[in-house]
Amino acid sequence: IDITFHNSSDEGFFSRLSNYGGLFCAKILFECKNFTSDVANPEYDQMTGRFNNRESTIGYIVCRGIEDKMKALKSCKDFVTNGRGYVFILIDEDIIDLLNAVTSDNRDTIIDGILQKKMTELVSSN
């Protein structure tokens, strides 16, 4: 794991994570990959192998891009379905959107919306 954040949020997206089926997230884990190709099983396994019920069951894989976004989303949904945790993928485009939000007057609302959209995609049934 490249970056670990301690979740001390009392409002916004990270404060609401426990609302998703007992999701445990004292820490938010980030694994950074300088990949231009799709994330594969070893990268997912590296992330989910770090999950535990004492520290976190949520993590982000940050990479340059994803060619088959539907396949990547399906893989992430499978982890949720199988009780292995919540894995999100952030690509360059997402990072740029988050960075642009930092300079906005509505920064917290915009960032919250971007992250919530990722969660909604992950937990939706379609």
KASUL-V472954 format. One record per residue. N is the residue number from 1. RES is the residue in one small letter. PHI is phi as a letter, one per 40 degrees, with the letter a starting at -180 (999 if undefined). PSI is psi as a letter, one per 40 degrees, with the letter a starting at -180 (* if undefined). D_CENTER is the distance of its C-alpha to the mean C-alpha in Angstrom with 1 decimal. Layout:
n=[N | N]
res=[RES | RES]
phi=[PHI | PHI]
psi=[PSI | PSI]
d_center=[D_CENTER | D_CENTER]
//
This chain:
n=[1 | 2 | 3 | 4 | 5 | 6 | 7 | 8 | 9 | 10 | 11 | 12 | 13 | 14 | 15 | 16 | 17 | 18 | 19 | 20 | 21 | 22 | 23 | 24 | 25 | 26 | 27 | 28 | 29 | 30 | 31 | 32 | 33 | 34 | 35 | 36 | 37 | 38 | 39 | 40 | 41 | 42 | 43 | 44 | 45 | 46 | 47 | 48 | 49 | 50 | 51 | 52 | 53 | 54 | 55 | 56 | 57 | 58 | 59 | 60 | 61 | 62 | 63 | 64 | 65 | 66 | 67 | 68 | 69 | 70 | 71 | 72 | 73 | 74 | 75 | 76 | 77 | 78 | 79 | 80 | 81 | 82 | 83 | 84 | 85 | 86 | 87 | 88 | 89 | 90 | 91 | 92 | 93 | 94 | 95 | 96 | 97 | 98 | 99 | 100 | 101 | 102 | 103 | 104 | 105 | 106 | 107 | 108 | 109 | 110 | 111 | 112 | 113 | 114 | 115 | 116 | 117 | 118 | 119 | 120 | 121 | 122 | 123 | 124 | 125 | 126]
res=[i | d | i | t | f | h | n | s | s | d | e | g | f | f | s | r | l | s | n | y | g | g | l | f | c | a | k | i | l | f | e | c | k | n | f | t | s | d | v | a | n | p | e | y | d | q | m | t | g | r | f | n | n | r | e | s | t | i | g | y | i | v | c | r | g | i | e | d | k | m | k | a | l | k | s | c | k | d | f | v | t | n | g | r | g | y | v | f | i | l | i | d | e | d | i | i | d | l | l | n | a | v | t | s | d | n | r | d | t | i | i | d | g | i | l | q | k | k | m | t | e | l | v | s | s | n]
phi=[999 | c | b | b | b | c | c | b | c | b | a | g | d | c | c | c | d | c | c | c | g | g | d | b | a | c | b | b | c | b | b | b | b | c | c | b | b | c | c | b | d | d | c | c | c | c | c | c | c | c | c | a | c | c | b | a | b | b | a | b | b | b | a | c | a | b | c | b | c | c | c | c | c | c | d | c | c | c | c | c | d | c | g | c | h | b | b | b | b | b | b | d | d | c | c | c | c | c | c | c | c | d | c | c | c | b | d | c | c | c | c | d | c | c | c | c | d | c | c | c | c | c | c | c | c | c]
psi=[h | d | h | h | h | h | h | e | h | e | i | a | d | d | d | e | d | e | e | g | f | f | h | h | f | d | i | h | i | h | h | h | h | f | i | e | i | i | i | a | d | d | d | d | d | d | d | d | e | e | i | i | e | d | d | i | f | h | i | h | h | h | i | d | i | h | d | g | d | d | d | d | d | d | d | d | d | d | d | d | d | e | f | e | a | h | h | i | h | h | i | d | d | d | d | d | d | d | d | d | d | d | e | i | d | f | d | d | d | d | d | d | d | d | d | d | d | d | d | d | d | d | e | i | e | *]
d_center=[13.3 | 14.0 | 12.7 | 12.5 | 12.5 | 14.6 | 13.5 | 16.8 | 15.9 | 18.5 | 17.5 | 14.8 | 11.3 | 10.7 | 14.2 | 13.7 | 11.0 | 14.1 | 15.3 | 13.3 | 15.8 | 16.1 | 12.6 | 13.4 | 11.5 | 14.2 | 12.1 | 8.6 | 8.5 | 8.1 | 10.1 | 11.8 | 13.9 | 16.6 | 16.7 | 18.2 | 18.2 | 15.7 | 13.6 | 15.7 | 16.2 | 16.8 | 13.5 | 11.7 | 14.5 | 14.1 | 10.6 | 11.7 | 15.1 | 13.9 | 12.8 | 15.8 | 17.0 | 18.3 | 15.3 | 11.9 | 10.3 | 6.6 | 5.1 | 3.8 | 6.8 | 8.7 | 11.8 | 14.7 | 14.5 | 14.4 | 17.7 | 17.1 | 14.1 | 15.4 | 15.7 | 12.2 | 11.0 | 13.8 | 12.8 | 9.4 | 11.6 | 14.1 | 12.1 | 11.8 | 15.5 | 16.7 | 15.4 | 13.5 | 10.2 | 6.8 | 5.1 | 2.9 | 5.6 | 7.0 | 10.7 | 13.7 | 14.3 | 11.1 | 11.9 | 15.5 | 14.8 | 13.1 | 16.1 | 18.5 | 17.5 | 18.5 | 22.0 | 22.3 | 24.2 | 21.5 | 18.7 | 17.1 | 17.5 | 16.1 | 12.9 | 12.5 | 13.3 | 10.8 | 7.8 | 9.9 | 10.7 | 7.3 | 7.7 | 11.3 | 11.0 | 9.3 | 12.0 | 14.8 | 17.7 | 18.6]
//
